[in-house]
Amino acid sequence: MTRPPASERLIRERTDKILRRLMGLHPKRIDLTLSRMRRLMSALGHPERATPPVVHVAGTNGKGSTIAFMRAILEAAGLRVHAYTSPHLVRFAERIMLAGENGAAPIAETWLAELLEECEQANAGAPITFFEITTAAAFLAFSRRPADVLLLEVGLGGRLDATNVAENIALSVIAPVAHDHSEFLGDTLREIASEKAGIIRPSVPVVVGRQEEDAWHAIAERAEELAAPIFAANRDWQAFEQHGRLVWEDESVLHDLPLPALAGRFQLENAGLAIAAVRKLAELSGMDIAEEHIAQGLKRARWPGRMQLIRQGALREHVNPDDEIWIDGGHNPHAASALAHALADLDDVAPMPVVLIVGMKRSKDAAAWMRHFNGLVAQVISVPVPGAEDAADPAELAALACRESLSARTAPTLEEALRLAARTRPDSPVRIVIAGSLYLAGHALSLNEA
């Protein structure tokens, strides 16, 4: 990618300066409550009440991919779609996708800077977390640009997440729930699912992806309390692969569809949840969503940093021409299991030695994450994670990998790790996988664009 022109660089520098300033408004990165957000929404004139109809999406893994599928399907049907996701991979503007003539695109940096400054002025120096004040800026953008639908991803948990001040909720969606962020959400799966179920609103339908039993009971109980109808995976609908196609069916329809463009067996589940959500939304709103729109959306959906194959760019300068480079931001054991299954599927089709380049945060269960790759990878190379708070020491990650019976070493940079990986098997191509952190995925994509 070519270097942006000087004018664009100046605009980006302005935005980055504001974002750094906003990071200093609260001593904690995460402090779950809705009181600060409600105060700021009031000071801004309640933009959360003026958004397009909202599809609110919670869950542990698959939220972003599910939103990517939903957006592609809705846009294939000719609808205007806003989307809010986090974290970003390269530029903050990626989080706020605004509907346009050719589909949603990241918010313009100039307008983003103006909205952030408007929120900063309205906040008047009061304590507020970075995610809260930037989510407020997103609500301003969504309230001022017309669209048919807003796809709104929860940042952390659900009940006390900053996005949960949204009022124009048309549909709630809960992707699979797994153990993650236990320091904020609870130690048990039931406790975590209860926090996720905090997005359910009275009488508003909720579409629920596949869940473990404890998570399902917590979600179902909350929905029953609020008289919110449930449309659940493997009860009310199902999605599965058959003869190289994706079959989606409920009691009234059977769709014979192409496989999703996004790689990995787990994307079948995310695609199934997205289809269930858009069909329910169409039922509620009268939107015309045909099978051809769903098929087009499955083929067009893109979600960077999730089982993404790097075919060109600066990263490839460090490896051999026939080596593969994949990037995946999955950072908890549930995501590691999905990645391991995806690698096993790739090996069935085109066997190659796998080298896992990994960087993680200290707060993650690195041992449980590594365990899924025993017998799958030839070597683990642990690296620092630039830009991540509380990043794990590469030496500690390598030691954990060795305790899980994996061959491991460290590298000082991602570029050096790629060069080492390419030399692992000089006589054959290598499948190199950069994984363990969305921050590392973002760093890799940023390097690739340099």
C-alpha positions as CSV (number, residue, x, y, z in Angstrom):
1,M,0.0,0.0,0.0
2,T,1.3,3.4,-0.9
3,R,2.1,6.0,1.8
4,P,-0.9,8.3,2.4
5,P,-0.5,11.9,1.2
6,A,0.7,14.6,3.6
7,S,-2.8,16.1,4.1
8,E,-4.2,12.7,5.1
9,R,-1.3,12.0,7.4
10,L,-2.0,15.3,9.2
11,I,-5.6,14.5,9.6
12,R,-4.7,11.0,11.0
13,E,-2.2,12.6,13.4
14,R,-4.9,15.0,14.7
15,T,-7.2,12.0,15.3
16,D,-4.5,10.0,17.0
17,K,-3.6,13.0,19.3
18,I,-7.3,13.3,20.4
19,L,-7.5,9.5,21.0
20,R,-4.4,9.6,23.2
21,R,-5.9,12.5,25.2
22,L,-9.1,10.6,25.7
23,M,-7.2,7.6,27.1
24,G,-6.2,9.7,30.0
25,L,-9.7,10.6,31.2
26,H,-10.0,7.5,33.4
27,P,-7.4,5.6,35.4
28,K,-8.8,2.2,34.2
29,R,-9.1,0.8,30.7
30,I,-12.2,-1.1,31.8
31,D,-14.6,0.0,34.5
32,L,-18.1,-1.4,33.8
33,T,-21.0,0.8,34.6
34,L,-23.6,2.7,32.6
35,S,-23.8,5.9,34.8
36,R,-21.0,7.8,33.0
37,M,-22.4,6.9,29.6
38,R,-25.9,8.0,30.5
39,R,-24.5,11.3,31.8
40,L,-22.6,11.9,28.5
41,M,-25.6,10.9,26.3
42,S,-27.7,13.5,28.1
43,A,-25.0,16.1,27.6
44,L,-25.0,15.3,23.9
45,G,-28.7,15.5,23.5
46,H,-29.3,11.7,23.5
47,P,-28.0,10.5,20.2
48,E,-28.7,7.0,21.3
49,R,-32.4,7.7,20.8
50,A,-32.0,8.9,17.2
51,T,-30.2,5.9,15.6
52,P,-31.6,3.6,12.9
53,P,-33.1,0.4,14.3
54,V,-30.4,-1.5,16.2
55,V,-29.4,-5.2,16.0
56,H,-27.4,-5.6,19.2
57,V,-24.8,-8.4,19.2
58,A,-23.2,-9.9,22.3
59,G,-21.2,-13.2,22.8
60,T,-17.6,-14.3,23.4
61,N,-16.5,-15.4,19.9
62,G,-17.9,-14.8,16.5
63,K,-19.6,-11.4,17.0
64,G,-17.5,-9.6,14.4
65,S,-17.8,-12.3,11.8
66,T,-21.6,-12.6,12.4
67,I,-21.9,-8.8,11.9
68,A,-19.8,-9.0,8.7
69,F,-22.1,-11.7,7.3
70,M,-25.2,-9.7,8.4
71,R,-23.9,-6.5,6.8
72,A,-23.1,-8.2,3.5
73,I,-26.5,-9.9,3.3
74,L,-28.4,-6.7,4.1
75,E,-26.3,-4.7,1.7
76,A,-26.9,-7.3,-1.0
77,A,-30.6,-6.7,-0.4
78,G,-30.1,-3.0,-1.1
79,L,-30.3,-1.8,2.5
80,R,-28.1,1.0,4.0
81,V,-26.2,-0.4,7.0
82,H,-24.2,1.2,9.8
83,A,-21.9,-1.1,11.9
84,Y,-20.0,-0.6,15.1
85,T,-17.3,-3.2,16.1
86,S,-14.2,-3.3,18.3
87,P,-11.3,-3.3,18.6
88,H,-9.9,-2.0,15.4
89,L,-6.9,-3.6,13.7
90,V,-5.1,-0.8,12.0
91,R,-7.0,2.5,12.2
92,F,-9.6,3.5,14.9
93,A,-12.0,4.6,12.1
94,E,-12.5,0.9,11.2
95,R,-14.8,0.7,14.3
96,I,-17.4,3.1,12.9
97,M,-18.7,1.9,9.6
98,L,-21.2,4.3,7.9
99,A,-23.7,3.4,5.2
100,G,-22.8,4.8,1.8
101,E,-23.8,4.4,-1.9
102,N,-21.3,1.4,-2.3
103,G,-21.9,-0.1,1.1
104,A,-20.6,0.8,4.5
105,A,-17.1,2.4,4.8
106,P,-15.0,3.6,7.8
107,I,-15.9,7.1,9.0
108,A,-13.9,9.9,7.5
109,E,-11.0,10.8,9.7
110,T,-11.9,14.5,9.6
111,W,-15.4,13.9,10.8
112,L,-14.2,11.4,13.4
113,A,-11.9,14.0,14.9
114,E,-14.7,16.5,15.0
115,L,-17.1,14.1,16.8
116,L,-14.4,13.0,19.3
117,E,-13.7,16.7,20.1
118,E,-17.5,17.3,20.5
119,C,-17.7,14.4,23.0
120,E,-14.6,15.6,24.8
121,Q,-16.1,19.1,25.2
122,A,-19.5,17.7,26.4
123,N,-17.8,15.5,28.9
124,A,-16.0,18.5,30.4
125,G,-13.1,16.6,31.9
126,A,-15.2,14.2,33.9
127,P,-13.9,10.6,34.4
128,I,-14.9,8.4,31.6
129,T,-13.3,5.3,29.9
130,F,-11.8,5.4,26.4
131,F,-14.4,2.9,25.2
132,E,-17.3,4.9,26.6
133,I,-16.4,8.3,25.1
134,T,-15.5,6.8,21.7
135,T,-18.7,4.8,21.7
136,A,-20.5,8.2,22.4
137,A,-18.8,9.5,19.3
138,A,-20.1,6.5,17.3
139,F,-23.7,7.2,18.5
140,L,-23.4,10.8,17.3
141,A,-22.3,9.6,13.9
142,F,-25.0,7.0,13.6
143,S,-27.7,9.5,14.7
144,R,-26.6,12.0,12.0
145,R,-26.2,9.8,9.0
146,P,-29.4,8.0,7.8
147,A,-29.4,4.2,7.4
148,D,-31.9,1.3,7.5
149,V,-30.1,-0.7,10.2
150,L,-27.4,-0.3,12.8
151,L,-25.4,-3.4,13.7
152,L,-24.0,-2.7,17.1
153,E,-21.4,-5.0,18.7
154,V,-21.0,-5.2,22.5
155,G,-17.5,-4.3,23.6
156,L,-17.3,-6.4,26.8
157,G,-20.0,-8.4,28.5
158,G,-23.4,-6.8,27.8
159,R,-25.3,-5.7,30.8
160,L,-23.0,-2.8,31.7
161,D,-21.3,-2.3,28.3
162,A,-21.3,1.2,27.0
163,T,-23.4,0.1,23.9
164,N,-26.2,-1.0,26.2
165,V,-27.5,2.6,26.4
166,A,-28.9,2.1,22.9
167,E,-32.7,2.5,22.9
168,N,-34.0,1.7,19.4
169,I,-33.4,-2.0,19.7
170,A,-35.1,-4.1,17.0
171,L,-33.3,-7.4,17.7
172,S,-30.8,-8.9,20.2
173,V,-28.3,-11.5,19.0
174,I,-26.1,-13.6,21.3
175,A,-23.2,-15.5,19.7
176,P,-21.6,-18.5,21.5
177,V,-20.5,-17.7,25.1
178,A,-17.3,-19.1,26.4
179,H,-14.8,-18.3,29.3
180,D,-13.1,-15.0,28.8
181,H,-12.7,-11.8,30.8
182,S,-13.6,-13.6,34.0
183,E,-12.1,-10.8,36.1
184,F,-14.9,-8.6,34.8
185,L,-17.8,-11.0,34.0
186,G,-17.6,-13.8,36.5
187,D,-15.8,-17.2,37.1
188,T,-18.5,-19.5,35.8
189,L,-20.0,-19.8,32.3
190,R,-23.4,-19.2,33.8
191,E,-22.3,-15.9,35.3
192,I,-20.6,-14.8,32.1
193,A,-23.7,-15.7,30.0
194,S,-25.9,-13.7,32.5
195,E,-23.8,-10.6,31.8
196,K,-24.1,-11.2,28.0
197,A,-27.9,-11.7,28.4
198,G,-28.0,-8.2,29.9
199,I,-28.6,-6.9,26.4
200,I,-32.0,-8.6,26.1
201,R,-34.9,-6.1,26.2
202,P,-38.5,-6.6,27.2
203,S,-40.5,-8.3,24.4
204,V,-37.7,-7.8,21.9
205,P,-36.8,-11.1,20.1
206,V,-33.4,-12.6,20.7
207,V,-31.6,-14.8,18.2
208,V,-29.2,-17.2,20.1
209,G,-26.3,-19.1,18.6
210,R,-25.2,-22.6,19.8
211,Q,-24.5,-22.5,23.6
212,E,-23.2,-24.8,26.3
213,E,-25.9,-25.9,28.7
214,D,-25.1,-23.5,31.6
215,A,-24.9,-20.5,29.2
216,W,-28.2,-21.5,27.5
217,H,-30.1,-21.7,30.8
218,A,-28.8,-18.2,31.9
219,I,-29.9,-16.7,28.6
220,A,-33.2,-18.5,28.5
221,E,-34.1,-17.4,32.0
222,R,-33.4,-13.8,31.3
223,A,-35.4,-13.9,28.1
224,E,-38.3,-15.5,30.0
225,E,-38.2,-12.8,32.7
226,L,-38.5,-10.1,30.0
227,A,-41.0,-12.0,27.7
228,A,-38.4,-11.8,24.9
229,P,-39.1,-14.5,22.3
230,I,-36.1,-16.8,21.6
231,F,-35.0,-18.0,18.1
232,A,-32.3,-20.6,19.0
233,A,-29.8,-22.6,17.1
234,N,-30.4,-26.4,16.9
235,R,-33.9,-25.9,18.3
236,D,-35.6,-23.4,15.9
237,W,-33.1,-23.4,13.1
238,Q,-29.9,-25.2,12.1
239,A,-27.0,-24.6,9.7
240,F,-24.7,-27.3,8.4
241,E,-22.4,-28.2,5.5
242,Q,-23.6,-30.8,3.0
243,H,-22.0,-31.7,-0.3
244,G,-19.9,-28.5,-0.4
245,R,-22.9,-26.3,0.3
246,L,-24.3,-24.5,3.4
247,V,-27.8,-25.7,4.3
248,W,-29.8,-23.5,6.5
249,E,-33.3,-24.5,7.6
250,D,-36.1,-23.8,10.0
251,E,-39.7,-25.1,10.2
252,S,-40.8,-23.0,7.2
253,V,-37.8,-22.8,4.8
254,L,-34.7,-24.6,3.5
255,H,-31.9,-22.5,2.0
256,D,-29.3,-24.2,-0.2
257,L,-26.4,-21.8,-0.2
258,P,-22.7,-21.4,-1.1
259,L,-20.1,-21.9,1.6
260,P,-19.0,-18.7,3.3
261,A,-16.1,-16.7,1.8
262,L,-14.6,-16.5,5.3
263,A,-12.2,-19.4,6.0
264,G,-12.7,-21.9,8.8
265,R,-15.3,-24.4,9.8
266,F,-16.4,-22.2,12.7
267,Q,-17.6,-19.6,10.1
268,L,-20.4,-22.0,9.2
269,E,-21.8,-21.4,12.6
270,N,-21.3,-17.6,12.4
271,A,-23.0,-17.6,9.0
272,G,-25.9,-19.6,10.3
273,L,-26.4,-17.2,13.2
274,A,-26.3,-14.2,10.8
275,I,-28.9,-15.8,8.5
276,A,-31.2,-16.5,11.4
277,A,-30.8,-12.9,12.6
278,V,-31.5,-11.3,9.2
279,R,-34.5,-13.5,8.6
280,K,-35.9,-12.6,12.0
281,L,-35.2,-8.9,11.3
282,A,-37.0,-9.2,7.9
283,E,-39.9,-10.8,9.6
284,L,-40.2,-8.0,12.2
285,S,-39.6,-5.1,9.8
286,G,-41.0,-6.2,6.5
287,M,-37.6,-6.0,4.8
288,D,-37.3,-8.1,1.6
289,I,-34.4,-10.5,2.2
290,A,-34.4,-13.3,-0.5
291,E,-32.3,-16.4,-0.7
292,E,-30.2,-14.8,-3.5
293,H,-29.3,-11.9,-1.1
294,I,-28.2,-14.3,1.5
295,A,-26.1,-16.2,-1.0
296,Q,-24.5,-13.0,-2.3
297,G,-23.8,-11.9,1.3
298,L,-22.1,-15.1,2.2
299,K,-19.8,-14.8,-0.8
300,R,-19.0,-11.1,-0.3
301,A,-18.5,-11.0,3.5
302,R,-15.0,-9.9,4.6
303,W,-13.6,-9.8,8.1
304,P,-9.9,-8.9,8.4
305,G,-7.7,-10.7,11.0
306,R,-9.9,-13.8,11.3
307,M,-8.3,-16.7,9.4
308,Q,-7.1,-14.2,6.8
309,L,-4.8,-15.4,4.1
310,I,-2.1,-12.9,3.2
311,R,-1.5,-13.2,-0.5
312,Q,0.5,-10.0,-1.0
313,G,2.1,-7.2,0.9
314,A,5.2,-6.4,2.9
315,L,4.9,-9.5,5.2
316,R,5.6,-11.8,2.2
317,E,9.0,-10.2,1.7
318,H,10.2,-12.2,4.8
319,V,9.1,-15.6,3.6
320,N,9.5,-18.0,0.7
321,P,7.2,-17.6,-2.4
322,D,5.4,-20.8,-1.7
323,D,4.9,-20.3,2.1
324,E,1.5,-19.4,3.4
325,I,0.8,-16.6,5.9
326,W,-2.4,-16.6,7.8
327,I,-3.6,-14.1,10.5
328,D,-6.1,-14.9,13.2
329,G,-6.9,-12.7,16.2
330,G,-8.5,-15.4,18.4
331,H,-7.2,-15.0,21.9
332,N,-9.1,-17.4,24.2
333,P,-9.3,-21.2,24.4
334,H,-12.6,-21.3,22.5
335,A,-11.1,-19.3,19.6
336,A,-7.9,-21.5,19.8
337,S,-10.1,-24.6,19.4
338,A,-11.7,-23.1,16.3
339,L,-8.4,-22.1,14.8
340,A,-7.0,-25.6,15.5
341,H,-9.9,-27.2,13.7
342,A,-9.4,-24.8,10.8
343,L,-5.7,-25.7,10.5
344,A,-6.6,-29.4,10.6
345,D,-9.1,-28.9,7.8
346,L,-6.4,-27.1,5.7
347,D,-3.9,-29.9,6.4
348,D,-6.4,-32.4,5.0
349,V,-6.6,-30.5,1.7
350,A,-3.0,-29.3,1.4
351,P,-0.6,-30.7,4.1
352,M,2.2,-28.3,5.2
353,P,4.3,-28.0,8.3
354,V,2.7,-25.3,10.5
355,V,4.6,-22.6,12.4
356,L,2.6,-20.7,15.0
357,I,3.8,-17.2,15.6
358,V,2.1,-16.2,18.9
359,G,1.8,-13.1,21.0
360,M,-0.7,-12.7,23.9
361,K,-1.7,-10.6,26.9
362,R,-0.9,-11.7,30.4
363,S,-4.6,-11.8,31.3
364,K,-5.3,-14.6,28.8
365,D,-5.0,-18.3,29.7
366,A,-2.0,-19.0,27.4
367,A,-1.5,-22.6,28.5
368,A,-5.1,-23.5,27.7
369,W,-4.8,-21.7,24.4
370,M,-1.5,-23.5,23.4
371,R,-2.9,-26.9,24.4
372,H,-5.2,-27.0,21.3
373,F,-2.1,-27.0,19.0
374,N,-0.4,-30.1,20.4
375,G,0.4,-32.4,17.4
376,L,-0.7,-29.7,14.9
377,V,2.3,-27.4,14.7
378,A,6.0,-28.0,14.0
379,Q,7.1,-25.0,16.0
380,V,5.9,-22.1,18.1
381,I,7.7,-18.7,17.9
382,S,6.6,-16.3,20.5
383,V,6.9,-12.5,19.9
384,P,6.2,-9.2,21.7
385,V,2.8,-7.5,21.0
386,P,3.4,-3.8,20.2
387,G,0.8,-1.5,21.5
388,A,-0.9,-4.0,23.8
389,E,-1.1,-3.2,27.5
390,D,0.2,-6.0,29.8
391,A,1.6,-8.1,26.9
392,A,3.1,-11.4,27.9
393,D,6.8,-11.9,27.9
394,P,7.7,-14.0,24.8
395,A,10.1,-16.1,26.9
396,E,7.2,-17.0,29.3
397,L,5.0,-17.9,26.4
398,A,7.7,-20.1,24.9
399,A,8.2,-21.8,28.3
400,L,4.4,-22.4,28.5
401,A,4.4,-23.9,25.0
402,C,7.3,-26.2,25.9
403,R,5.3,-27.4,28.9
404,E,2.5,-28.2,26.5
405,S,4.9,-30.4,24.6
406,L,5.4,-27.9,21.8
407,S,8.7,-27.0,20.3
408,A,9.1,-23.3,21.0
409,R,11.5,-20.4,20.6
410,T,11.3,-16.6,20.8
411,A,11.9,-13.8,18.3
412,P,12.4,-10.0,19.0
413,T,10.0,-8.9,16.2
414,L,7.3,-10.2,14.0
415,E,9.5,-9.7,10.9
416,E,12.3,-11.8,12.4
417,A,9.7,-14.5,13.5
418,L,8.6,-14.7,9.9
419,R,12.1,-15.2,8.6
420,L,12.7,-17.9,11.2
421,A,9.5,-19.6,10.3
422,A,10.4,-19.6,6.6
423,R,13.6,-21.5,7.5
424,T,11.9,-24.1,9.6
425,R,11.7,-26.6,6.7
426,P,14.0,-25.4,3.9
427,D,12.9,-28.3,1.6
428,S,9.1,-27.6,1.7
429,P,6.6,-24.8,1.9
430,V,5.5,-23.8,5.4
431,R,2.1,-22.7,6.7
432,I,2.8,-19.7,9.0
433,V,0.0,-18.6,11.4
434,I,0.2,-15.3,13.3
435,A,-2.3,-15.6,16.2
436,G,-3.1,-15.1,19.9
437,S,-4.1,-11.4,20.0
438,L,-6.1,-8.9,18.0
439,Y,-3.3,-6.4,18.8
440,L,-0.8,-8.7,17.1
441,A,-3.2,-9.2,14.2
442,G,-3.5,-5.5,13.8
443,H,0.3,-5.0,14.0
444,A,0.8,-7.6,11.3
445,L,-1.8,-6.0,9.0
446,S,-0.2,-2.6,9.6
447,L,3.2,-3.9,8.7
448,N,1.8,-5.6,5.6
449,E,0.5,-2.2,4.4
450,A,3.8,-0.4,5.0
